Amino acid sequence: GLSYEQRKLLEKVRIWKENGGNGKPIKTHARDMIILPEMVGVTIHVHNGKEFVPVEIKPEMIGHYLGEFAITNKPVKHGTPGIGASRSSMYVPLK
């Protein structure tokens, strides 16, 4: 069965659909919730450990977990290497 938090999320989705998609956005920490067919078309804000990431539920997402679509780590973007980054930079003049 579903946990308390997952049942609560499903209830929020049902209420959101009854109101025609108006109102506050649906926010959740339940990253382990499996996406069900009745959730299609709803935008759910999933917590990634730092902030809530909006995830629009599409039909091809059914059966996956919500957490799969809210990445928890930021990909590393390396800058250019500075002075002292390698042995050869000893011989490069500073100015």
C-alpha positions in Angstrom: 0.0 0.0 0.0 0.8 3.7 0.0 2.4 5.5 3.0 0.6 8.3 4.8 2.5 11.0 2.9 1.8 9.3 -0.5 -1.9 9.0 0.3 -2.0 12.7 1.2 -0.3 13.6 -2.1 -2.8 11.6 -4.0 -5.6 13.3 -2.2 -4.1 16.7 -3.1 -3.9 15.7 -6.7 -7.6 14.7 -6.7 -8.7 18.0 -5.1 -6.5 20.0 -7.5 -8.2 18.2 -10.5 -11.7 18.8 -9.0 -10.9 22.6 -8.8 -10.0 22.6 -12.4 -6.2 23.1 -11.8 -6.5 26.3 -9.9 -5.1 27.1 -6.5 -1.7 26.7 -4.9 0.9 24.4 -6.5 1.2 20.9 -5.2 4.4 20.5 -3.2 5.8 17.2 -1.9 8.8 15.6 -0.3 7.5 12.1 -1.3 10.2 11.4 -3.9 9.4 7.6 -3.6 5.8 8.1 -4.9 5.1 6.1 -8.0 3.5 8.1 -10.8 -0.1 6.9 -11.3 -2.4 7.4 -14.4 -4.6 9.9 -12.5 -1.6 12.2 -11.9 -1.1 12.8 -15.7 -1.4 16.5 -16.6 -0.7 17.8 -13.1 2.4 19.8 -12.2 3.9 18.6 -8.9 6.7 20.5 -7.2 9.1 17.8 -5.9 11.8 18.6 -3.2 15.4 17.9 -4.3 17.0 18.5 -0.9 17.3 22.3 -1.5 14.3 23.5 -3.3 11.0 22.4 -5.0 11.5 21.5 -8.6 8.3 21.7 -10.8 7.7 18.4 -12.6 4.9 18.2 -15.2 3.5 14.7 -15.3 3.2 13.2 -18.8 1.8 9.8 -19.8 5.2 8.2 -20.5 6.2 8.9 -16.8 3.6 6.4 -15.5 5.3 3.7 -13.3 8.4 5.8 -12.6 9.2 7.5 -9.3 8.7 11.3 -8.8 12.3 11.6 -7.5 13.7 10.5 -10.9 12.6 13.8 -12.4 14.0 16.1 -9.7 17.8 15.8 -9.8 19.4 16.1 -6.3 22.9 17.1 -7.4 24.1 19.9 -9.6 26.4 18.7 -12.5 30.0 19.9 -12.2 31.0 22.7 -14.5 34.8 23.1 -14.4 36.3 26.5 -15.1 39.6 27.2 -16.8 42.7 26.0 -14.8 44.5 28.7 -12.9 48.1 29.4 -12.0 49.7 26.4 -10.3 47.2 23.9 -11.7 50.0 21.9 -13.4 53.8 21.5 -13.3 54.2 23.4 -16.6 52.5 26.5 -15.3 55.6 27.1 -13.2 57.3 28.5 -16.4 54.4 30.7 -17.5 55.0 34.4 -16.6 52.3 35.9 -14.3 52.1 39.1 -16.4 
